[in-house]
Amino acid sequence: MQKCWETVQTSHAAYAEEVLDKKDDQGNPIDANPEIWMEEMISRFDKIEIRADMQIEALNENKIKEEKQRAQEEQKQVSKGSESIVKIDKMRFPAFNGDIQAYPQFKEEFHKHLAPLCSKDKLAFVLKGYLSPSVQEEVSSCGENYSSMWDRLDLRYGDKDRLINTILDEVAALPQQGRNGDILTP
């Protein structure tokens, strides 16, 4: 818009100069009152220029307002992300205590319900908050590396063979009942 306006100004100046310089065969100006005509044109031109400058300024102000609104929206988004930790505390899940049978459910619920509410840089901190002190010690060497923490937990508690053996051991330890309902002892 600015370039177009500059072109208009340049063209106007060139045209005005040409009109003032035009003379008939006797050397008289073609327009009887070129100064009056030029004054009128200059006045109109000045009004248009002022109006154009005001519109450009208004457009710039609107752009600044939009950028401020966008920044405020982004700030609100960041604030909502911070509030999510407070909301997590309100719907507190029980801490994972190292029970190998409870691990698959804990992992699924954490990824489904808690992880989406947290920013990536806070996930490790939040995960530690949902681990019992003994399990926290097992992942303490991972620092703030969220994926390494899950790798360590998967290695220790996500082994399917260990889970199956644990369940089989519990089943084997259950007292057996005979056909008449009596408990049989080995």
Helices and strands as residue ranges (DSSP letters): H 2-21, H 34-90, H 103-109, I 110-114, G 115-117, G 120-122, H 123-129, H 133-139, G 140-142, H 146-157, H 160-173, E 176-177, E 183-184
